[in-house]
Amino acid sequence: MHIAIAGNIGSGKTTLTGLLSKHYRWEAHYEEVEQNPYLDDFYNEMQRWSFNLQIFFLQSRFRQINEIRESGRNYIQDRTIYEDAHIFAPNLHAMGLMPARDFDNYRALFGLMEPHVASPDLLIYLRASVPTLVRQIQKRGRSYETGIRIDYLQRLNERYEAWISTYQRGKLLVIEVDDLQFEDRPEDLGSIIERIDAEINGLF
């Protein structure tokens, strides 16, 4: 079983990944943030480092997917390869932060990888408003995220909604997180787990 959690920056993906991994006693695959050699540079100079950052994420998540498939174990994955290809890279290109030749190169590489990508059995999308994202980003206090602009988060949200509206690669569960505090309120986490259980039971 492979469950993947998708959502904008600050939507709670990593937190929920950890909580679900503990509850189900499944393996967790996290986004490579601390080990990412480009994040600090990217947030300081987006246009210079956007292609490098996206290529790092692309190879990292492709490797994760292969590890999940080959392991034969149950996994919860923090963010998907589709978000990089359909949301983050196109958004950087549209904002003029990734040159056309780099974006075309990126898309060509993803196109070669995509036939070999195994889709998750269940995709969980955490839908959050921009104020919620900002509050969560400030709460966790990552230094390299302090310069993230409101309009950048809004553009990403719009792309997430467009992508989710056409997602057909497997089961999809949309969770509205604005009024949830699943890290601190057991009842909120319990309601999410109940919905996941309902979806999982339909997969067998």
JODA-V694592 format. One line per field, one symbol per residue. psi: psi as a letter, one per 30 degrees, with the letter a starting at -180 (. if undefined). burial: 1 if it has 24 or more other C-alpha atoms within 12 Angstrom, else 0. A space follows every 10 residues. Layout:
psi: ???
burial: ???
This chain:
psi: kjkkklllkg fgeeeeeeee eeefhlkkjl kjeegjffee eefeieeege eeeeeeeeee eeeeeeeeef eglkkkkjll feeeefdeee eeeeggfjle eeeeeeeeee eeeefgkkll ekkkkjkkle eeeeeeeeef hkefffgkle feeeeeeeee eeeefgkgga kkjkkjfegk ifefjeeeee eeeeeeeeee fff.
burial: 1111111111 1111111111 1000001111 1100000111 0110011011 1111111111 1101100100 0001111111 1111111111 1110001100 0110011001 0000001111 1111111111 0111011000 0000100100 0111111111 1011001000 1111101001 1100000010 0110010001 0000
